[in-house]
Amino acid sequence: MKSDRLELEDGDFLDLNWLRKDRNRVAILSHGLEGSNDDGYIQGMTTVLDRAGWDVLAWNYRGCGKEPNRLPRFYHSGETGDLGRVISHAAAYYSCISLIGFSLGGNLILKYLGEAKPHPAITGGAAISAPVDLASSARALDQRPGNRLYLQRFMKTLVAKVESKARRFPGQLDASRSRGIRTFEEFDNRYTAPLHGFRDAEDYWKQSSARQYLPGITVPTLLLNALDDPFLTPQCFPYDEANRNPLLFLETPKSGGHLGFIDLVHGLQPFYERRITEFFEESSTSGTVFHGTK
């Protein structure tokens, strides 16, 4: 893949990785919390999309690439402005763009697709393991004993980023008590919310959750959330919204975990890789798509 840097109007930047073979369509991949375009699920999806005849653009959120971003702020679950800039950049080369988001990236693309009319080049979307109700998902990570190792890993990297920023921007961030943070609620109250203009964690979660925007989705969009996903709660399975919006397709298999979906029949290939490419082909060629498990 070829790297590219997109300069932003506020003086920051986004790093992009392209797989370009001069096709007429591209899939933009949005990674999960504390991920990057080097993650295995991004690489695997890129390989499958390439075989299916897609070019691919995988982007890193602010502060998620190999180089720290330039501003005190970083990224968050509802930052659709940066996604919009990536889409506009890609639309200079492609007339057909689909969005794929994993975990946090799934919430991000669903919010983008539903909160306002998307870019006219957008033809579809797919979200995998998406915490569309951020408050309940954050509490699931904070409180479920089985999620403790995941929580510790996320806190370690997030706190390290805050400490690094505090050294670069003395007076703008106070990292003196950051090592005592143990939950997403604490982290989002102390850093995510104030850095990005929210009142507190509850305000951030409420404004950034995609579920409230699902009725506004106007292009064929797949949401694939497994019922046994340890990061998700019942609020992250929007059956009512999917039943009311003919362009939102919610599939909820009994198993799959979080970004797992191992398909033993097809050589350990994650099920979502095949399902996403099928979904895009079905929706583009026939105007209809198969409804999976409701």
N, C-alpha and C positions, 0 to 999 in steps of 0.2 A: 504494500500500500504506500501511497505517496503522501507526504505530510504537507500541510498548508497552514498558514496563520491568518486568522481573520481579525483585523484591527477593529475595535469598537469605538463609538463616538465619545464615550466617557474616558478614553485613554487606556482601557484594559484590552485584553485579547482573548481569543478562543483558538485552541489548536484543533485542527481537523486532520483526519486521515481519509484518503480517497482510494477507492478501487475503481479506476476509470478505464473503460474499454469502448468509449464513444457510443454507448447505447442511448436510447431515447428516454430512459427512465432510471430513477435513482431511489434507493431506500436510505433514509437518514436514521441512524441508530443512536438512541439515547440510553446511556448506561445507568446503573443503580447507584445507591448511596456509597460514597467513597470508592467508586469504581473508576474505570478509565476505558479508553478504546483498546487497551491491551488485554482486557479481561477475556477469559475463555469463551464465555457465552457470546461476546461480540465477535470474536474471531470465528466461532462456529457458524453463527448466523451469516456472517460475510461470505463464508465458503459456500453455503447452501444457496444464498441469493445469487452469487456469481454463476453457479451452475444453472440457475433458473432464468438467467438472462437479465440480471439487474446489475447496474453499477451501485456502489455503496459509498456512503459518507458517514463515518463514525466520528463523533465529536466529543471533546473533553469539556466538562463544565469548568468554570473559573476555579483555578486552584487544584484541578484534578490531573493535570498533565505533568510532564517531567519538570517543568519550570513553574515556580509560584506565580500567581497572577499579581498584577501591579497595585491593586487597590486594597484597602482594608477589608472590604466586603468579599464574599466568595460566592457560593451557589446555594440554592435552596429548592425545595420540592415544587414550588409554584412559579419558578422563574421562566415564564414563557417569553419574556422579552428577548432573552438571548437565543432561545430556540427560533423565534421569529427572524432574527438576524441571520441565523444559519440557513433557514429556509429561503430567505430572499437571495442570499449568496448562491445557493444551489440553483435557484430558479433562473439565474443568468445563463445556465448551461442546459437545463432540463425543463421540459414542459410537463412531465409526469413525475410527481414526487409522492412517495408513501412514507409514513412515519412509523417507526417501531421503537417502543420503549420498554425497558426492563426495570421492574420494581419501582424505585423513585422515578425513573425515566418513563415508566408507564403512566403514573399519575400526571407527570409533566405533559406528555403528549395528549392525553385525554382532556386535560384542562385547556390546552391550546386549541384543540379541535372544537370545544364546546363553548368557550367563553366569548368568542367573537367569530365573525366569518373568517375562515382560514384563507391563506394565500390561494389564488385561483389555480395554481399548479398542483395543489394537494388533491390526490385521488383516493386516499384511504389511510387507515391506521391500524396498528395492532399493539396492544398492551399486555405484557406478561407479568403475572404476580404483582399487580399494581395495588398499592395501599390507598384506595380512593377516598378513604376516611382517615385522615392523618392522625387525628387525636386518638382514636381507638387503636390504631396500629402502633403508635408511639407507646401507648400504655401496655400493649401486648409485649412489646420488646422490653419495656421497663420492668414488668411484673411477672411474666411467665418464667418459671424456673428453667424450662428447657431452652430459653433464649439467652441465658446468662452469658455464654461464651461469645455469641454474636454481639451482644450489647457491649461487652468489655472490649472486643476488637474495634467496634465502631468508635467507642469513646476514646480509645488510645490514639487512633489516627486523627480524629476531629480535634482533640485537645492539643495534639502536637502541632496541628496547623494554626490553632489560635495562639499558641506560645510563640511560634515562628513569626506570626503577624505582629504580635505585641512587641517583639524585638525590632521589627522593621518600622513599626508605627507607634513609637512611645507616646503615651498620652491619649491615644485614640482607642486602645484596647487595654484592659486590665486582666492579665492572665495570672495574677498572684494567687488566686484560689482555684484555678482551673483543675489542678490535680485532684481536688476533692469532688469533682463532678462524677456522679454515678449513673445518671439517667438522662434520657432524651429531654424530659421535661426541664430538668435543670439546665442542660446545655442550650436548649432553644430559648429558655427565658433569659439566660445570661448573655448569649451571643447571637444566635440566629435571628431572633426577633429584633433587637435594637440595631444590629448591623444592616438589616434590610427593610427597616421602616415599619415594623409591626409593633403593636403595643406590648405583647407578651407572647408566650408560647401558644396559649389558647387562640389568640387573634391570628397568629401565623398559621396554625393548623386549620382554622376555620376558613380563612381567605384562600389558602393554597390547596385545599382538598378538591379533587376533580369531581367528586360525586354530584355536587350541586350544578355542574355544568354539563352533565351527560345529556339532558334533554335537548341541548343546543347543537349536538353533533349532526353534521349535514353530509358527511361522506361515509361510505361503508367502513365500519370500525369494529375490530374484534377485541374483546376483553377476555383473557384466559386466566382464570384464578382457580387454583386447586383448593378443594375443601379442606385438605389437611395442611395447608400452608401455615406454619407456626407464627408468621408475622401478621397474618390477617385475622380479622374478626368478622362476625356476621354483617357488620355495617359496610364491609368491603365487597359484598356480593349484591350489587344493585339490580335485583330481579325486576322490580317495578319499573325502573327507568328503561331497562332493556325491552320489557314488554310494551312500553308505550312508544319507544323510538324504533321505527323499522330499520334504521341504519346502524343501530348498536346491537352487536351480537355477543351475548355473554355466554361463555362456556365454562362450566364448573365441574371438571372431572373429580372423582372421589380422591384420587391420589396424584401427586406431582410435587408436593412440597413447595419450597420457594426456589424458583428458577431451576427446578429439577426436571420433572416430566420425562424421566428416562424411558425410552421405548425399546424394550428387550427384543421385540420382533425385528427391528431394523438396526441391529448392531450397536445398541447403546446411544443412538442418535436421539437427542432430546425431541420429544414429540412436537414441541412448539415450532421447531424449525420447519418441519414438513407442513404443519397446519397453517403457518403464516403464509408460506408460498402458495399453498392451495387456496387459501382465502383470497389473496390478492388476485390470483388468476380467475377464480370464480366470479368475483365481483367486477372485474374489468371486462370479461368476455360475455357474460350473460346478464349482468345487472342484478343477479340474485346470488345469494350465498347459502351454504348449508348451516342450519342452526344445530349446534352441538348440544350437550347436556345443559338443560335449563335449571 
